[in-house]
Amino acid sequence: MDRVERGRTDVDVIADLQPGPDLIAEARSEVAAVDRAMQRLPGRHQSVLLALRWHEMSRQEVARRHGVSLRKVDTALRQALGGLR
């Protein structure tokens, strides 16, 4: 029975779970691209998208917060998502 099977771990079999510099650079680039795309959206679209997707508010909460109908919330979300593509 080798040492891994007995519950011990060899250093050779431990995977390095830390992201490397290439992965970090790629992630930063993607975050920057999303940020640029968000900045191009109209203010209400940004606000609705963030409220629904980031803050996990309900559509009803967002509608009340902005003083608009559910239909306008849905439209703003659809247009925001379309603008991020």
Contact map, one row per residue, 1 for C-alpha under 8 A:
1110110000000000000000000000000000000000000000000000000000000000000000000000000000000
1111110000000000000000000000000000000000000000000000000000000000000000000000000000000
1111111111000000000000000000000000000000000000000000000000000000000000000000000000000
0111111111000000000000000000000000000000000000000000000000000000000000000000000000000
1111111100000000000000000000000000000000000000000000000000000000000000000000000000000
1111111100000000000000000000000000000000000000000000000000000000000000000000000000000
0011111110000000000000000000000000000000000000000000000000000000000000000000000000000
0011111111000000000000000000000000000000000000000000000000000000000000000000000000000
0011001111101100000000000000000000000000000000000000000000000000000000000000000000000
0011000111111100000000000000000000000000000000000000000000000000000000000000000000000
0000000011111100000000000000000000000000000000000000000000000000000000000000000000000
0000000001111100000000000000000000000000000000000000000000000000000000000000000000000
0000000011111110000000000000000000000000000000000000000000000000000000000000000000000
0000000011111111000000000000000000000000000000000000000000000000000000000000000000000
0000000000001111100000000000000000000000000000000000000000000000000000000000000000000
0000000000000111110000000000000000000000000000000000000000000000000000000000000000000
0000000000000011111000000000000000000000000000000000000000000000000000000000000000000
0000000000000001111100000000000000000000000000000000000000000000000000000000000000000
0000000000000000111111110000000000000000000000000000000000000000000000000000000000000
0000000000000000011111110000000000000000000000000000000000000000000000000000000000000
0000000000000000001111111000000000000000000000000000000000000000000000000000000000000
0000000000000000001111111100000000000000000000000000000000000000000000000000000000000
0000000000000000001111111110000000000000000000000000000000000000000000000000000000000
0000000000000000001111111111000000000000000000000000000000000000000000000000000000000
0000000000000000000011111111100000000000000000000000000000000000000000000000000000000
0000000000000000000001111111110000000000000000000000000000000000000000000000000000000
0000000000000000000000111111111000000000000000000000000000000000000000000000000000000
0000000000000000000000011111111100000000000000000000000000000000000000000000000000000
0000000000000000000000001111111110000000000000000000000000000000000000000000000000000
0000000000000000000000000111111111000000000000000000000000000000000000000000000000000
0000000000000000000000000011111111100000000000000000000000000000000000000000000000000
0000000000000000000000000001111111110000000000000000000000000000000000000000000000000
0000000000000000000000000000111111111000000000000000000000000000000000000000000000000
0000000000000000000000000000011111111100000000000000000000000000000000000000000000010
0000000000000000000000000000001111111110000000000000000000000000000000000000000000000
0000000000000000000000000000000111111111000000000000000000000000000000000000000000000
0000000000000000000000000000000011111111100000000000000000000000000000000000000000110
0000000000000000000000000000000001111111100001000000000000000000000000000000000000010
0000000000000000000000000000000000111111110001000000000000000000000000000000000000000
0000000000000000000000000000000000011111110000000000000000000000000000000000000000000
0000000000000000000000000000000000001111111011000000000000000000000000000000000100100
0000000000000000000000000000000000000011111111000000000000000000000000000000000000000
0000000000000000000000000000000000000000111111100000000000000000000000000000000000000
0000000000000000000000000000000000000000011111110000000000000000000000000001000000000
0000000000000000000000000000000000000000111111111000000000000000000000000001101100000
0000000000000000000000000000000000000110111111111100000000000000000000000000000100000
0000000000000000000000000000000000000000001111111110000000000000000000000000000000000
0000000000000000000000000000000000000000000111111111000000000100000000001001100000000
0000000000000000000000000000000000000000000011111111110000000000000000000001100110000
0000000000000000000000000000000000000000000001111111111000000000000000000000000000000
0000000000000000000000000000000000000000000000111111111110000100000000000000000000000
0000000000000000000000000000000000000000000000011111111111100100000000000000000000000
0000000000000000000000000000000000000000000000001111111110000000000000000000000000000
0000000000000000000000000000000000000000000000001111111100000000000000000000000000000
0000000000000000000000000000000000000000000000000111111110000000000000000000000000000
0000000000000000000000000000000000000000000000000011111111000000000000000000000000000
0000000000000000000000000000000000000000000000000011101111101100000000000000000000000
0000000000000000000000000000000000000000000000000001000111111100000000000000000000000
0000000000000000000000000000000000000000000000000001000011111110000001001100000000000
0000000000000000000000000000000000000000000000000000000001111111000001000000000000000
0000000000000000000000000000000000000000000000000000000011111111100000000000000000000
0000000000000000000000000000000000000000000000010011000011111111110000001000000000000
0000000000000000000000000000000000000000000000000000000000111111111111011000000000000
0000000000000000000000000000000000000000000000000000000000011111111110000000000000000
0000000000000000000000000000000000000000000000000000000000001111111100000000000000000
0000000000000000000000000000000000000000000000000000000000000111111100000000000000000
0000000000000000000000000000000000000000000000000000000000000011111110000000000000000
0000000000000000000000000000000000000000000000000000000000000011111111011000000000000
0000000000000000000000000000000000000000000000000000000000000011001111111000000000000
0000000000000000000000000000000000000000000000000000000000110010000111111100000000000
0000000000000000000000000000000000000000000000000000000000000000000011111110000000000
0000000000000000000000000000000000000000000000000000000000000010000111111111000000000
0000000000000000000000000000000000000000000000010000000000100110000111111111100000000
0000000000000000000000000000000000000000000000000000000000100000000001111111110000000
0000000000000000000000000000000000000000000000000000000000000000000000111111111000000
0000000000000000000000000000000000000000000110011000000000000000000000011111111100000
0000000000000000000000000000000000000000000010011000000000000000000000001111111110000
0000000000000000000000000000000000000000000000000000000000000000000000000111111111000
0000000000000000000000000000000000000000000010000000000000000000000000000011111111100
0000000000000000000000000000000000000000100011001000000000000000000000000001111111110
0000000000000000000000000000000000000000000000001000000000000000000000000000111111111
0000000000000000000000000000000000000000000000000000000000000000000000000000011111111
0000000000000000000000000000000000001000100000000000000000000000000000000000001111111
0000000000000000000000000000000001001100000000000000000000000000000000000000000111111
0000000000000000000000000000000000000000000000000000000000000000000000000000000011111
